[in-house]
Amino acid sequence: MHKIWLIIQREYLTRVRKKSFIIMTFLTPLLLAAFMIVPALLATVSSSSDVVMVLDESGLFTDKLETKKDLQFIPIQGDLESAKELYRETGNTALLYIPKMDINDPQGFKVYSKKNTNIQTKARLENMLEKEIENQRFIASGIDREQLNKMKADISITTVNLSDEGERDNNAWVTSGAGIVAAVIIYFFIFMYGVQIMRGVIEEKTNRIVEVIISSVKPFQLMMGKIVGIAAVGLTQFLLWVILSMVVVTGVRAAFGINPAPSPAEQMMSGRVAGADLTEEEQAAEESNTKEVMGTTLSALSNLNIPLILGTFLFYFLGGYLLYGSLFGAVGAAVDNETDTQQFMFPITIPLVISFILSYSVVLQNPDGPVAFWLSVIPLTSPIIMMVRVPFGVPTWELLVSMGALILGFIFTTWIAARIYRVGILMYGKKVSYRELSKWLFYRV
């Protein structure tokens, strides 16, 4: 055990002292902060007041054009050609042409501009015209729009989970998000640091350093020390990323007074079309809806079993890494250079990739189904699949079975990897096949 600990210290200290580790540890939070804040800055800088000239031959919209703080309308008279000439002589944003038309079949609207028409401006103009045509249709039909709006119903269903612990609210967006975030972290951690194990083994093997090391320690001790040492490096970097990202983002937002720009998903949830102008009633309804969504989200977060999620995340985070790390180490021992690793890495990475894909297409749709259950028990897929399922609620016996299977899977893969490792690290100049690897399992060294 003492020798394993010395190898862990060597692997850990060697990597954390590298310039690349220090640079990426501090650079990543800055890139994350830029990713969150730069879009908001660019949106602020690029936003400007639009001035739109309007030639309304229908006469339906001239008196209905409301000037906003960032959108001004200038009604003009005459024919279309003279309106174009007048527009070319100005620095206005665009010319909106509204032809004579039947409100039951509105066609022929055009926007002329000297440059490409801004998508946001186009959406706002379309929204304005659609609303006014709807108003005209309501008036022509003798329908009171305000009375119609009062008759509309807004239904929101609250999902509640019944369990032995009692009732708890469940928000599918929050629950799914918690599981997916945890699964993504595990997925990338396994790939990122598993490959480091493989490269470290190849480097020691090609430089013949391993011949000196192996004279003092057993191959199994060397492999375990390398796996655990690199895991400690990964955990250190991950924790530093979390802490530094929170500090950097909070500091920059406070310094510049910036709120992050809403994502497309947030815009979809709020029901808005980008750039669409809302009436006071619609704004009030949207604010009420936003408060309701925020309240439901916070309630769902408070009802999540955070200690269980964090505990299982730590277990599958380490368990999945140890299982795959041993296999990556075996691949590194079996080859002489990184080019030859592809044939052996492909079968190893397939379960990870499949579990990541199925977590979206199958598990989130039915987290309690048979496919989700079996994938969360199989050790090669359980680190991803079980983390997606845990926020939804998993029976204790299923969780224990999955954890037990992962431990047994880790022991089995470590045994296989150790058998390959003890032979492979001393093999040079030979192209290894799967048949050759199977023979290594039974060699006596």
N, C-alpha and C positions, 0 to 999 in steps of 0.2 A: 504493500500500500504506500510505503514511503517513496518508492521509486515512481509510482504513478503520480504522486503528488508533485515530485520534482519535475516530471515531464509536463504536468499541467501548468506549473509556474513558468517553465521555459516557454511553452507555446503562448501563454497569456502575455507575459512581459515582452516577448519578441515582437508580437503583433501590435500591442498598444503603444509601443515606442516608435513604430514606423510613421514616417511623415504622411503617408497616404491615409492611415487610420485617423491621425489628428486632423488632417485637412478635411476629410469627408465627414468626420464627426461634427465639425463646426460649420462646414459649408452646406450640408443637407438642411439644417433648420433655416438657414438664410434663404435657400432656394424654395423651401416650403412657404416661408413668409412672403417671398416675392410672388409665388404662384397664387396666394390668396389675396394679396394687396394690390399688385400691379394692375389686374383687370379693373379694380375699382378706381384706381388713379387714372387709367386710360379712359374709362367711361366718363369720368369727371372732366378730363381735358378735352375729349372729343365732343362732348355735349355742347350744343350751341342753339341759339334762337333761330328758328326757321321762319322765313317770310314767304308766303305762298300767294301768288296772284290768282284770282278766281274769275273765270269767264263763265257765267251761269246763264245759258240760253233758255233753261227751263223755268227760271224764276222761282224755283222751289226752295233754294238754299241760301240766297243772298242775305236774307234777314235772319237766317239761322246760324250763320257762321260766328262762333264765339272765339274771340282771341284769348289764347292761353299765355302763360308767362314765357313759354318757349316756342309758341307757335302763333304767328300773326297772319291774318288774312287781309288781302287788299282786293276788294271787288273792282272789276273793270268792265267797260262797255265796248261794244263794237263787234267786228267779226273775228274769226279765229286767226286769220293771217295777220291782221293788224295787231292782235293781241300777242302773237309770236314776236313780231318786230319790236313791240314795246317791251316785252320781257327781255329780249336780247340786249337792250340798252340799259338794263338795270342789273344790280348785283343780287337780286332776289333768288331765293332757293329754287323755286319751281313755279310752273304755271299749271293750274288745274282747270281742265276743260270739262264742263258739264253740258251735254247736248240737250235739245228738246227730246222728251221721252214720255213713255207711258209708265207710271209707277208700278204697274203690274209686270212690266218687262223692261227693267232698267238696263240699258246697254250704252256703249259708246264713250264711257268715261276715259279720259286720258290725262296723264301727267307729263309735262314737258320739262326737261331740266338740261342744263349745260353739261353736267357731269352725271355719273351714275346716280340714280335716285336712291336716297337713303331708305333702307328697308323699314326702319322705324317710322320715318315720315310717311311712307306708303301705307303702312299698317294703320297709322292714326287717321289718315284721310279715308281709307276704306271703312274703318269703324264709324267715323262721323257720318259718311254717306249712308251706310247701312241703317244706322239708327234713325236718321231723318226720313228715309224711305219707309221704314217700319211705322214711324209716327204718322206719315201721310196715309198709309194703308189703314191704320187704326181709325183715323178721322173719317176716311171715306167709307169705312164699314160701320161707323157709328159705335165703335167699341171704345170704352173708357180705359185707357192704358193703366192709369193709376189703380183702378178697381181690379184690373187683370193682374197687376203685380201683387196686390194683396191676396189674391186667390192662389198664388204659387205656394207650393209646400217645399220646405227644405228639411229633408229627413237625414238624420245621422244615427247609425246603429253602433252602439258600444258593445264590443265583444268582451265577454267575461269568461274566464277559465274557472271551472269548478274542480277543486282538488282537495286532498285530505287536510291541507293547511287552511282551507276556506276559499272565498271568492277573491279574485283579483282581476282588474282590468287588463286587457291585452290589446296593444296596438301593433298590427302586423308590420307596419313600416319600421317602428322602433325595434321590435323583436328581430325582424329579418336583418336590419342594419347592424345590430349588435353581433349577431352570429357571423355575418359576412365579413365584417371588419376583423374579427378575431381569426377567421379562417384565412383571410388574405395575408395577415401578418405571419401566421404560421407557414403558409405556402412559400412566401418569399424568403423567410428566414431559413427554411430547409434548403432551398435552392442556393441562396447566397453563400451560406456558411458550409453547406455540404460540399460545394465545389471547392471551397478553400481547403477542406480536409484532403480532397483528392489531389489538388495541385501541390499541397505541402508534401504529401507522400511521394508524388512523382519527382518533385525537386530534390528531396533527400535521397531518393533512389538513384536518380541520374548523376547526382554529385558524389555518390558513394559515401555520403555522410552516415547513412543508415548502417553500413557495415561496422562502423566504429560504435554507434549507439547500441546495436544489437548484441555486441559483446558484453554489455553491462546489464541489459534488461531483456525480459522476454518479449517476443513480438506482441502478445496480447496486452501487456502493460504499456508498450509503446503506442499501440492503437488506441487504447482507452484514454491514456493521458492526452493524446492529440485531440480526440473527439471532445472530451470534457473541457480542455483548455480553450479550444476555439469556440465552444458553446459559451464559456464565460466571457470571451471577447465580444461575441454577438450580443449577449445580454447587457453588457456594459454600454456598448454603442447604442443599443435600442433605448435604454433608460436615459442616456444623455440626449438622444434625439428628442424624446418626449419632453424632457425638462427644458432644454434649450429652445425647442419650437414654441412652447407655451410662453417663455420669457420674451423671445424675439417678436412673435406675432402680437402679443399684448402691448409691448413697448412701442412698436411701430404704429399700431392702430391708435394708441393714446397720443403719440407725438403728432400724427397727421390728422387725427380725428376722422379716420376712415372707417366706414362700415363695408364689409365685404359685399361684392355684387351678388345678387341672387342667382343661384344656379338654374339651369333649365328645368330641373326637377322641381325646384321651389316654385318657379313660375307656373308649371303645370298644376301643382297642388293648389296654388292660389286661384287657378282658373283664369289667369290673365293672358292676353296676347301681348307680346312685347310691344311697348309703345302705344297701347290703346288708351284713349282718354276715358275716364270714368265719371259718371255723374256723382253728385253728392250722396245720393241714396246708395249707389253702387259702391262708392268708397266706404261708406259706413258699414254696408253689408260685408265688404271684404275685410275691413278691420275687425268686425265681430267674428268673422270666420277664422281669421288669423289667430285671434285670441283663443278661440275655441280649439283650434288645432294645437296651439302651443300648450294649452291647459291639458289636452288629452295626451300630448307627447310627454309632458312632465309627469303626468299621472302614471303613464306606462313605464317611464324610466324608474319611478319610485317603486313600482310593483315588480320590477325585474329582481331576480335573486342575484344581486351583484356579488356577494361572497362566493356563491356557487360558480358563477360565470368566471370570476377571476381565478378560483381554485382549479377548475377544470382547464381553463386556458393555460395556466402554468404547467399543469400535468401534461397536456397534449403538446404544448409548446416544446417542452423538454423531451417528452417521450417520442414524439415524431422526429425531432432532430436526431436523437440518439439512434433510433432505428435506421433512418436514412443515412446518417453520418457514417455508421459502420459499413453500410453498403458502398458509399462513395469512397471510403478508405480502401475497401477491397478492390474497387475498380482502379484506384491509383496504384495499388501494389501489383496489379495484374498487367500493366502496360508500361512502356518505356517513355512515352511522350503523350502529350495531351491530344494529339491528332487521333491516336488509336482508341481514345476513350468512348467515342460516339457509339460504337456497336454495343458496348456494355451499359452505357448510360440510358439508352433508349428504353429498354425493358424496366429499368428502375423508375424512370420519370413518368411512364405511362399511367400508373395508378394515381399519382399526384395530379396529373393533368385531367384525367377522367373524373376524379372526385371533385376537382374544382369546377369543371363544366356541369356535372350532375347536381352540384349544390344549388345552382341557379335553376336548371331546367326541371329537376325532379324533386329534390329535397325540400326546397322552399314551397313548392306546390302542395306537398303532402309529407310534412316532417314526421308523421307517425306511421307512414306506410311501410310495407315489407322491404322495398328497395332501400329506403333510408335506414331501416333497422340493420339490415345485413351489411350495408356499407359502413355503418358506424361501429360494427363489431370487427370487421376485417382489419387487421393492424395497419396494412399499407394505405388504407383510405380513411380510417377512423379519426386521425388528427384533424382532417378538414371537415368531414361530414358531421362528426359528433359536436364540434364547436358551432356548426350551423344549427343543430337541433337543440342544444342545451337551453338557449333563451326561450324556446317555446315550451319547455318543460319536458323532462325525460324521466321515466320511472327509475327509481334508485337501482333496481336490479339490472336494468339495461346498462346503466352507467357503470356499475361494478363489473358486469360481464365485459364491456368494452375496454375498461381499464385493465382488467386481468388479461384479456387477449393481447392488448398492446404490450404489456410487460412480458408475456410469453413470446410474443413476436420479436421483441427486442432481444431477448435472450437467444432465441433461435437464429436470428440474423447476425447477431454478434458472434455466435459460434461458427456460422458459415464464413463470415468475414474474417474471423481470426484464423481459420484453417487456410483460407486463400492468402491472407496477409503474411503468414509465417513462411510460406513458400515463395510468394510473388515478389516480396521485397528484395530477395536475393537472386531473382531470375533476370537475366539481361540478354538482349539481342534475339529474343524468340517471340514470334507472333503467336499470341495465345488465342485459343478458340474456346467455345463453351465446353467442348468435350475435354479439353485439357484442364479447364477449371474444375470439372467434376472429379478428375483424377486427383487434383490437389487436396480435395477434402479428405482423402483417405491415406495421404502420404504420412509416413512417420519421420519426423525431423528431430 
